[in-house]
Amino acid sequence: MGIFNRLGREVEEFKQSAKQAAEEGRDYRCEACDARFSTDYEECPDCGAEAVVAATDDE
C-alpha cells in the first residue's frame, strides 16, 4: 500500500466525518426532500418546495 492510497483513504474519512458533523448542526429541513440547512428559507433551496420546517433533535 502506497502513501497516496493511505492519504486518500484518510482524506475520504475526514470528508465523511466533516459532512456528518455539518448535517448534525443544521437547524432547518425540507419536509419534501429532507434537505437540511442552517438558515430558515421560505422555499427549499434544493427542490423549491414550500415545506421548510425547524428540525427537531429526534430526527
DSSP file (Angstrom, degrees, kcal/mol; ACC not computed):
  #  RESIDUE AA STRUCTURE BP1 BP2  ACC     N-H-->O    O-->H-N    N-H-->O    O-->H-N    TCO  KAPPA ALPHA  PHI   PSI    X-CA   Y-CA   Z-CA
    1    1 A M              0   0    0      0, 0.0     2,-0.1     0, 0.0     0, 0.0   0.000 360.0 360.0 360.0 127.9    0.0    0.0    0.0
    2    2 A G     >  -     0   0    0      1,-0.1     4,-2.0     4,-0.0     5,-0.2  -0.369 360.0-109.8 -86.5 166.1    1.5    3.3   -1.0
    3    3 A I  H  > S+     0   0    0      1,-0.2     4,-2.6     2,-0.2     5,-0.2   0.840 118.0  55.4 -62.7 -34.2    1.5    6.5    0.8
    4    4 A F  H  > S+     0   0    0      2,-0.2     4,-2.5     1,-0.2    -1,-0.2   0.862 105.7  51.3 -71.0 -34.4   -1.0    8.0   -1.7
    5    5 A N  H  > S+     0   0    0      2,-0.2     4,-2.2     1,-0.2    -2,-0.2   0.940 113.4  44.6 -63.9 -46.4   -3.5    5.2   -1.1
    6    6 A R  H  X S+     0   0    0     -4,-2.0     4,-2.3     2,-0.2    -2,-0.2   0.922 114.3  49.1 -63.9 -44.2   -3.3    5.7    2.7
    7    7 A L  H  X S+     0   0    0     -4,-2.6     4,-2.3     1,-0.2    -1,-0.2   0.905 110.2  51.5 -62.6 -42.0   -3.5    9.5    2.3
    8    8 A G  H  X S+     0   0    0     -4,-2.5     4,-2.2     1,-0.2    -1,-0.2   0.900 110.1  49.0 -61.3 -41.8   -6.5    9.2    0.0
    9    9 A R  H  X S+     0   0    0     -4,-2.2     4,-2.2     2,-0.2    -2,-0.2   0.906 111.3  49.4 -64.9 -42.0   -8.3    6.9    2.5
   10   10 A E  H  X S+     0   0    0     -4,-2.3     4,-2.1     2,-0.2    -2,-0.2   0.879 110.3  50.7 -65.7 -38.0   -7.7    9.3    5.4
   11   11 A V  H  X S+     0   0    0     -4,-2.3     4,-2.5     2,-0.2    -1,-0.2   0.921 110.2  49.7 -65.0 -43.2   -8.9   12.3    3.3
   12   12 A E  H  X S+     0   0    0     -4,-2.2     4,-2.2     2,-0.2    -2,-0.2   0.903 110.1  50.3 -63.6 -41.1  -12.1   10.4    2.5
   13   13 A E  H  X S+     0   0    0     -4,-2.2     4,-2.2     2,-0.2    -1,-0.2   0.906 111.0  49.7 -62.1 -41.3  -12.7    9.5    6.1
   14   14 A F  H  X S+     0   0    0     -4,-2.1     4,-2.6     2,-0.2     5,-0.2   0.922 109.5  51.1 -63.4 -44.3  -12.2   13.2    7.1
   15   15 A K  H  X S+     0   0    0     -4,-2.5     4,-2.3     1,-0.2    -2,-0.2   0.904 110.8  48.9 -60.1 -42.1  -14.7   14.3    4.4
   16   16 A Q  H  X S+     0   0    0     -4,-2.2     4,-2.2     2,-0.2    -1,-0.2   0.911 112.9  45.9 -65.8 -43.0  -17.3   11.9    5.7
   17   17 A S  H  X S+     0   0    0     -4,-2.2     4,-2.2     2,-0.2    -2,-0.2   0.873 113.2  50.3 -69.3 -35.8  -16.9   12.9    9.3
   18   18 A A  H  X S+     0   0    0     -4,-2.6     4,-2.2     2,-0.2    -2,-0.2   0.904 110.8  49.5 -66.8 -41.0  -17.0   16.6    8.4
   19   19 A K  H  X S+     0   0    0     -4,-2.3     4,-2.2    -5,-0.2    -2,-0.2   0.911 111.6  48.6 -63.7 -42.5  -20.1   16.1    6.3
   20   20 A Q  H  X S+     0   0    0     -4,-2.2     4,-1.9     1,-0.2    -2,-0.2   0.914 111.4  49.4 -64.9 -42.9  -21.8   14.2    9.2
   21   21 A A  H  X S+     0   0    0     -4,-2.2     4,-1.0     1,-0.2    -1,-0.2   0.886 110.9  50.5 -63.9 -38.8  -20.9   16.9   11.7
   22   22 A A  H  < S+     0   0    0     -4,-2.2     3,-0.4     1,-0.2    -1,-0.2   0.901 110.0  49.7 -66.5 -40.7  -22.2   19.7    9.4
   23   23 A E  H >< S+     0   0    0     -4,-2.2     3,-1.2     1,-0.2    -1,-0.2   0.854 106.6  55.6 -67.3 -34.1  -25.5   17.9    8.9
   24   24 A E  H 3< S+     0   0    0     -4,-1.9    -1,-0.2     1,-0.2    -2,-0.2   0.775 104.1  55.5 -68.7 -25.0  -25.9   17.4   12.7
   25   25 A G  T 3< S+     0   0    0     -4,-1.0    -1,-0.2    -3,-0.4     2,-0.2   0.412  81.2 115.1 -87.8   2.1  -25.6   21.2   13.1
   26   26 A R    <   -     0   0    0     -3,-1.2    12,-0.2    -4,-0.2     3,-0.0  -0.510  45.4-168.4 -77.1 141.0  -28.4   22.0   10.8
   27   27 A D        +     0   0    0     10,-0.6    28,-3.0    -2,-0.2     2,-0.3   0.602  66.1  44.9-104.8 -16.5  -31.5   23.7   12.3
   28   28 A Y  E     -AB  37  54A   0      9,-2.6     9,-2.3    26,-0.3     2,-0.3  -0.906  59.7-174.9-129.8 156.1  -34.0   23.5    9.4
   29   29 A R  E     -AB  36  53A   0     24,-2.7    24,-2.9    -2,-0.3     2,-0.5  -0.983  27.3-116.6-147.5 158.4  -35.1   20.9    7.0
   30   30 A C  E  >  - B   0  52A   0      5,-2.2     4,-1.8    -2,-0.3    22,-0.2  -0.840  14.3-154.2 -95.3 127.3  -37.3   20.4    4.0
   31   31 A E  T  4 S+     0   0    0     20,-2.7    -1,-0.1    -2,-0.5    21,-0.1   0.776  92.5  53.7 -70.6 -24.6  -40.2   18.0    4.5
   32   32 A A  T  4 S+     0   0    0     19,-0.2    -1,-0.2     1,-0.1    20,-0.0   0.943 130.2   8.1 -77.1 -48.7  -40.4   17.3    0.8
   33   33 A C  T  4 S-     0   0    0      2,-0.1    -2,-0.2    16,-0.1    -1,-0.1   0.437  92.8-123.7-116.0  -0.8  -36.7   16.3    0.0
   34   34 A D     <  +     0   0    0     -4,-1.8     2,-0.1     1,-0.2    -3,-0.1   0.707  51.5 160.7  64.0  23.9  -35.3   16.1    3.6
   35   35 A A        -     0   0    0     -5,-0.1    -5,-2.2     1,-0.0     2,-0.4  -0.489  26.9-147.9 -68.9 145.9  -32.5   18.7    2.8
   36   36 A R  E     +A   29   0A   0     -7,-0.2     2,-0.3    -2,-0.1    -7,-0.2  -0.944  25.0 157.5-122.3 141.9  -31.0   20.2    5.9
   37   37 A F  E     -A   28   0A   0     -9,-2.3    -9,-2.6    -2,-0.4   -10,-0.6  -0.969  44.0-124.0-156.6 165.1  -29.6   23.7    6.3
   38   38 A S  S    S+     0   0    0     -2,-0.3     2,-0.4   -12,-0.2    -9,-0.1   0.491  87.4  73.6 -95.9  -5.0  -28.9   26.3    9.0
   39   39 A T  S    S-     0   0    0    -11,-0.1     2,-0.5   -12,-0.0   -11,-0.1  -0.899  81.5-121.5-113.2 139.9  -30.9   29.2    7.5
   40   40 A D        -     0   0    0     -2,-0.4     2,-0.3    12,-0.0     3,-0.1  -0.677  36.0-173.1 -78.9 124.1  -34.7   29.4    7.5
   41   41 A Y        -     0   0    0     -2,-0.5    11,-0.2     1,-0.1     3,-0.1  -0.845  33.5-138.4-116.0 152.8  -36.0   29.8    3.9
   42   42 A E  S    S+     0   0    0     -2,-0.3    10,-0.4     1,-0.2     2,-0.3   0.882  98.7  22.4 -70.8 -40.4  -39.4   30.4    2.5
   43   43 A E  S    S-     0   0    0      7,-0.1     7,-0.2     8,-0.1    -1,-0.2  -0.933  98.0 -97.2-125.4 150.2  -38.8   27.8   -0.1
   44   44 A C     >  -     0   0    0      5,-2.9     4,-1.7    -2,-0.3    -2,-0.0  -0.485  24.9-146.3 -64.6 127.1  -36.3   24.9   -0.1
   45   45 A P  T  4 S+     0   0    0      0, 0.0    -1,-0.2     0, 0.0    -3,-0.0   0.689  96.1  48.3 -69.6 -16.2  -33.1   25.9   -2.0
   46   46 A D  T  4 S+     0   0    0      3,-0.1    -2,-0.0   -11,-0.0    -3,-0.0   0.910 132.5   6.2 -87.9 -48.9  -32.7   22.3   -3.2
   47   47 A C  T  4 S-     0   0    0      2,-0.1    -1,-0.0   -12,-0.0    -3,-0.0   0.576  89.8-122.3-116.5 -12.0  -36.2   21.4   -4.5
   48   48 A G     <  +     0   0    0     -4,-1.7     2,-0.1     1,-0.3     0, 0.0   0.451  59.0 145.4  86.5   0.3  -38.2   24.6   -4.3
   49   49 A A        -     0   0    0     -6,-0.1    -5,-2.9     1,-0.1     2,-0.7  -0.376  55.0-131.3 -71.2 150.6  -41.0   23.2   -2.1
   50   50 A E  S    S+     0   0    0     -7,-0.2    -7,-0.1     1,-0.2    -1,-0.1  -0.381  79.0 105.8 -94.6  54.0  -42.6   25.5    0.5
   51   51 A A        +     0   0    0     -2,-0.7   -20,-2.7     2,-0.1     2,-0.5  -0.125  36.3 143.7-126.6  35.2  -42.1   22.8    3.2
   52   52 A V  E     +B   30   0A   0    -10,-0.4     2,-0.3   -22,-0.2   -22,-0.2  -0.672  21.7 167.5 -82.3 126.0  -39.2   24.2    5.3
   53   53 A V  E     -B   29   0A   0    -24,-2.9   -24,-2.7    -2,-0.5     2,-0.2  -0.891  42.5 -88.6-132.8 162.1  -39.7   23.4    9.0
   54   54 A A  E     -B   28   0A   0     -2,-0.3   -26,-0.3   -26,-0.2     2,-0.2  -0.543  46.1-123.0 -69.9 135.3  -37.5   23.6   12.1
   55   55 A A        -     0   0    0    -28,-3.0     2,-0.3    -2,-0.2    -1,-0.1  -0.532  23.1-143.7 -78.4 146.5  -35.6   20.4   12.6
   56   56 A T    >   -     0   0    0     -2,-0.2     3,-1.3     1,-0.1    -1,-0.0  -0.705  21.9-113.0-107.7 163.8  -36.0   18.6   15.9
   57   57 A D  T 3  S+     0   0    0     -2,-0.3    -1,-0.1     1,-0.3    -2,-0.0   0.742 110.9  62.1 -67.6 -24.3  -33.4   16.7   17.9
   58   58 A D  T 3         0   0    0      1,-0.2    -1,-0.3     0, 0.0    -3,-0.0   0.387 360.0 360.0 -86.4   5.4  -35.1   13.3   17.4
   59   59 A E    <         0   0    0     -3,-1.3    -1,-0.2     0, 0.0    -2,-0.1   0.454 360.0 360.0 -91.4 360.0  -34.7   13.4   13.6
